[in-house]
Amino acid sequence: MNENRFYIYALLDPRKPGRYEYGDICFLYEPFYIGKGTERRCYDHFKPSQIKKCKNPHLCRKISKIQKNNQKIIIL
């Protein structure tokens, strides 16, 4: 069994550059979501089926607005 199957990821808004510091962590774009996942979880947020049945309306609206501007969300 692999003990490192989980990872933490951040979704960053490419429309909002800047310096966002949280303790020892620094982002160059505004983070709007921090998640824990396995395998390809960080990409699931962008599936049309996920956006339609979204449990977090704020997150889904943010993702939709970024995509409508033809920009790509930054995943770390």
N, C-alpha and C positions, 0 to 999 in steps of 0.2 A: 504494500500500500504506500502510495506517495504522500508524504506528510506536507508537501508544498503544493497541494492541488488548488489552494485558494490564493487569490491575489487581491490587492486593493487598487482601484483605478479612479482616475479623475477625468471628468468631462469639462473641457475649457471652451469658453466662448471666443471665437476668433475675431469677433467684432469689438472686443474690449481689451486691447493690449494695456499693459501696465505691469506694475510690480505688486504682487499679492503675496504677502508673507503671513505664514501661520506657524509660529514657533520656528523650527529649523527648516521648514519647507517653504520654498519660494516658487511661485508660478509666474510666468510672463504674460499670461492671459487670465481673465477672471474665471475661476472655477465655479461651476454651477451645480455640480453633482459629484459626490464621492460614493463609490460603491465597492462591494465585495463580490467577487465572482470566481467562477471556474470556467475553464475552456474558453468559449467565445462570448461570454456573458456581456462584456462591455459593448459588443456590437448589436445585441438584441434590442437595445433602445431605439435603433433606427429602422427596424422592420415596420412596414406599413401596418401589419396586423397588430403589432404592439402599440402603435400610436393610436389606433382606433379604439382599443379596449384598455386604454391607459388608466392606471389607478392613481397616477400623480398628474393631475391636469396642468399644473405649473411647469413641470418637467417637459411634458409633451408639447405644450405651446412654445416653450423656449426652443426645443429641437426643431419644431416645424418652422419657426421664424428664421432660424439660422439656415436651414435647408432652402427656404424660399428665396433667401439672398444669394443662393448658389455658392455658399461657403461650406467648408467641411469642419465639423466639430473636431477639436483636438483631443485625442485620447492619450493619457499618460498612465 
